[in-house]
Structure formats: C-alpha cells, structure tokens
C-alpha cells in the first residue's frame, strides 16, 4: 500500500471518528433530555456502558496520542512515534487536569454568585441571616443533587446552585449559622477552595451587618454585582484570546500537514525522518522548536488571563 493511500485511509478514519463523536454527543444530549422529563422517570443505563464511560474518564482523551503514535509507527516502520506518544501522554493528561481544574473554579465562582443572590433574596423576604443562609444552602444543595444525578448517567460532573458555593466546608458554615457560631470564620475557611474566593466578601458583609447593624441584603447585592462583573470580564478576556489560541494551535499543526502533502507527492517523509541520520536530526530540532513555540504562546495567554 502506497503512502498516499495510507494517508487517505488515515484521513477517512479521522473523519469517521469525528462523525462518531458527534453522534455520541447527540446521544448524550438525548439521554439528558429524557432524564429531565418527569414522565420518563430515571433512565436505566446499562452496566457495560457505565463501565466504558468510567474507563474513558480515567484514561482521558490523551490515550489517542498512544493510538496515533502506534499508527504512525506502523506506517513509518519505526517504534519512535509510539515512544513519543507514550511520553506525551503524561503531558496531555496534565493539560487536561488543568482544564478540568479551571472549569471547577468557574463552577465554584458561579455557585458563590448564586449563593449571594439567593441569600440576599431570603434576607429581603424577612428571614434572619442565619435562617436565610441555611435556606439558601439547602435549596442549592437540592438543585445540585438533581444536576449530579442527571449528569452521572453520562459520566460527567455537573450541577450547580447556591449550596455548592460553600464547597466542602458547607457543614461547618451551616452549623455555625444554626448554633450561633463564628459564621465569618467558617466562610473564610470555605473561601480557601478553588473558585470560592468570593466568600471572603460574604464573610466581610456578614461581620459588618452583625457587628454594626448594616443592611446585609444591600451588601450582598453589591457583592453579587461585583462578582458577576468580574466573571463577565474574565469571560470576555477568554473570548478575545480564543482567536490567538486557535491560531497558535493551527500553526502547531502545520508540520503534520506538510508530512501529509509530502506523502501524497510520493516523497516518503516518514522514511526520511525516521530512518536517516539527517531526518532524525531535523525531527529532533523541529520537535524542540515546535514544543518551545507552543509553550511560549500558551504561557503568554495564561499570563494574560491571570491579570
């Protein structure tokens, strides 16, 4: 089989995987919609499907690096691509975990904003601060349990609501609110979790309202507005950086396009790169510059997002 035929087969396989991924996403959306319908009841998920989802969640998408390395190694008759794919799996897993941590921080920040808004509404309705905090947290916890039950069927974490804004320190905060303890101290303890930094403002509002008799609802509404504006600013910055990130990723993929064009023209680039001294040297230097350029571009974007 010629190199051009092999490349064409690889492209077709990639297109099939993309189409299959779209169908899987559509199926997930359908299962989510069915689970939300009261008349449908809880959707029964087969054990084998849950097992596949659990294994896929543990391995992550970085396993495709190993599969791609094995495929390129078979085409180029070399074990080097497989080794590179195996080495790249931990790096890809680290990047995936960083993205998951960023999404968890965003969910935590959204939950804190929801907690401030719900708590302000409860105080406006005439509840005492401790009772309002317990009501807001318990209501948000019920919403979170429903969201987690729905999304657990497709193997992802979701859910939201005010109760999640307290994170793992929820029990301590509610106990302090119920028995007259140090609620601001418990809120500061809960603010140590990723994305829950807004609870420091809630603790300050609580202390000022209790010690000086200031309006708690007014302070909470202002805090909610400030946190919401900060969140919108971060989202706007990420949207502005999306174009630069896409450009960097596209430029990083140009060498692969060059290899495909060379294979289509019959130049056998894999044989030159993997079985000759000059090709191995060019591959090492090119890979070094490629990795350094991608790291530099992503570092600039991360610094811009951190400001």
Order of alpha helices (4+ residues) and beta strands (2+ residues): alpha-alpha-alpha-alpha-alpha-alpha-alpha-alpha-alpha-alpha-alpha-alpha
